[in-house]
């Protein structure tokens, strides 16, 4: 039996948090959505970045097969997703999926 109740949506929460933090860090390192710092990266750094993004997307799409078909309804550049519903007890799965889709699409 699982350690946590299924309504906690632990896999979705963990993936969404990792995706959000990682995508923000990558954007900072490459100089934003325009990639102003990309010319400063070494070939090794660029290859590491591409390999990490490919591995991340593959893992997310294996765990959440329909996420690639989801078009994010908003962007999360300057704010983190509010993953809890108004009662602060239940996960807002629509927001979690939307945030994960944004990170998945933004990182490609």
C-alpha positions in Angstrom: 0.0 0.0 0.0 1.2 3.5 -0.7 2.8 5.6 2.1 0.6 8.6 1.2 -3.0 8.9 0.3 -3.7 9.2 -3.4 -5.6 12.5 -3.0 -2.3 14.1 -2.0 -1.1 13.7 -5.6 2.4 13.5 -4.4 3.9 12.6 -7.8 2.2 15.6 -9.5 3.2 18.0 -6.7 6.8 16.9 -6.7 7.1 17.1 -10.4 5.4 20.5 -10.6 7.7 21.9 -7.9 10.9 20.5 -9.5 9.8 21.7 -12.9 9.0 25.2 -11.7 12.3 25.6 -9.8 14.4 24.1 -12.5 12.9 26.1 -15.3 13.3 29.3 -13.4 17.0 28.5 -12.7 17.6 27.6 -16.3 16.0 30.8 -17.5 18.3 32.8 -15.1 21.4 31.0 -16.3 20.7 31.4 -20.0 19.6 35.0 -19.8 15.9 34.8 -19.8 13.5 33.7 -22.6 15.7 35.4 -25.2 18.8 33.5 -24.1 21.1 36.6 -23.8 23.7 34.6 -21.9 23.8 31.6 -24.2 26.9 32.9 -26.1 28.8 32.9 -22.8 28.2 29.2 -22.1 30.8 26.7 -23.1 30.0 23.8 -25.4 30.0 21.4 -22.5 27.6 23.6 -20.6 25.3 23.8 -23.6 25.4 20.0 -24.1 24.7 19.4 -20.4 21.7 21.8 -20.6 20.3 20.1 -23.7 20.8 16.7 -22.2 19.1 17.7 -18.9 16.1 19.2 -20.7 15.7 16.1 -22.9 15.9 13.8 -19.8 13.5 16.0 -17.9 10.9 16.1 -20.7 11.2 12.4 -21.3 10.7 11.7 -17.6 7.7 14.0 -17.3 6.1 12.7 -20.5 6.5 9.1 -19.3 5.0 9.9 -15.9 2.2 12.1 -17.4 1.6 10.9 -21.0 -1.0 13.6 -21.9 1.0 16.6 -20.6 2.5 17.3 -24.0 -1.0 17.9 -25.4 -1.9 20.3 -22.7 -1.5 24.0 -23.6 -0.7 26.1 -20.5 -3.3 28.7 -19.7 -0.8 31.1 -18.1 2.9 31.7 -17.6 4.8 31.2 -14.4 7.8 33.4 -15.0 7.3 35.7 -12.0 5.1 33.7 -9.7 4.9 30.2 -8.4 1.8 28.2 -9.0 -0.8 28.2 -6.2 -1.2 24.4 -6.0 -3.8 24.4 -3.2 -7.5 25.0 -3.6 -9.2 27.7 -1.6 -9.7 25.4 1.4 -5.9 24.9 1.5 -6.5 21.2 2.0 -7.0 19.8 -1.5 -4.6 20.0 -4.4 -5.8 22.0 -7.4 -4.9 19.5 -10.1 -5.8 21.9 -12.9 -3.2 24.4 -11.7 -0.6 21.7 -11.1 -1.1 20.2 -14.6 -1.1 23.7 -16.1 2.2 24.6 -14.4 3.8 21.3 -15.3 2.7 21.8 -19.0 4.1 25.3 -18.9 7.5 24.1 -17.7 7.5 21.2 -20.0 6.8 23.4 -23.0 9.0 26.3 -21.9 12.0 24.0 -21.6 11.9 23.1 -25.3 
